Amino acid sequence: HYMTREGQMLADVSPRRYFCTACHVPQAEIKPLVENTFKDMSELGFKPAGSDQ
C-alpha cells in the first residue's frame, strides 16, 4: 500500500489504495455492519465544474 506502480516507496498510503473494498472484501454472506449510503454527484443534483447543463 506504500508503493507506486513504478515501485517507488511512499511515506503515506498511495492514493490509488483508498478504495479498500477493491481488495478487502467480505468473505462471508452476512449483513454489512454499516449501510452503504454512497450517492453519486449526479444523484445529488450537482453539475460538473464548467458545465452549462
C-alpha positions as CSV (number, residue, x, y, z in Angstrom):
1,H,0.0,0.0,0.0
2,Y,3.0,2.3,0.3
3,M,4.4,1.8,-3.2
4,T,3.6,3.3,-6.6
5,R,3.1,1.3,-9.7
6,E,6.7,2.0,-10.6
7,G,7.9,0.6,-7.3
8,Q,8.8,3.9,-5.6
9,M,8.2,3.8,-1.9
10,L,6.0,6.4,-0.4
11,A,5.7,7.9,3.1
12,D,1.9,7.7,3.1
13,V,-0.6,5.3,1.6
14,S,-0.7,5.5,-2.2
15,P,-3.8,7.5,-3.4
16,R,-4.8,4.5,-5.6
17,R,-5.2,2.4,-2.4
18,Y,-8.0,4.4,-0.8
19,F,-10.7,2.1,-2.2
20,C,-10.2,-0.7,0.5
21,T,-13.1,-2.8,-0.7
22,A,-11.4,-3.3,-4.0
23,C,-9.1,-5.9,-2.3
24,H,-10.5,-6.2,1.2
25,V,-14.0,-7.7,0.6
26,P,-16.2,-9.6,3.0
27,Q,-15.5,-13.3,2.9
28,A,-18.9,-14.3,4.2
29,E,-22.5,-13.7,3.1
30,I,-23.5,-11.6,6.1
31,K,-25.3,-8.3,6.5
32,P,-22.8,-5.3,6.4
33,L,-22.1,-3.6,9.7
34,V,-22.7,-0.2,8.2
35,E,-25.1,0.6,5.4
36,N,-23.6,1.9,2.2
37,T,-25.2,5.4,1.7
38,F,-23.0,6.5,-1.1
39,K,-24.6,8.8,-3.7
40,D,-23.0,9.8,-6.9
41,M,-22.7,13.6,-7.5
42,S,-25.2,13.3,-10.4
43,E,-27.8,11.9,-7.9
44,L,-27.3,14.9,-5.6
45,G,-28.0,17.5,-8.4
46,F,-24.5,18.9,-8.6
47,K,-23.2,19.9,-12.0
48,P,-19.6,19.3,-13.1
49,A,-17.4,22.4,-12.9
50,G,-17.5,24.4,-16.1
51,S,-20.7,22.7,-17.2
52,D,-23.7,24.7,-18.6
53,Q,-26.0,21.7,-18.2
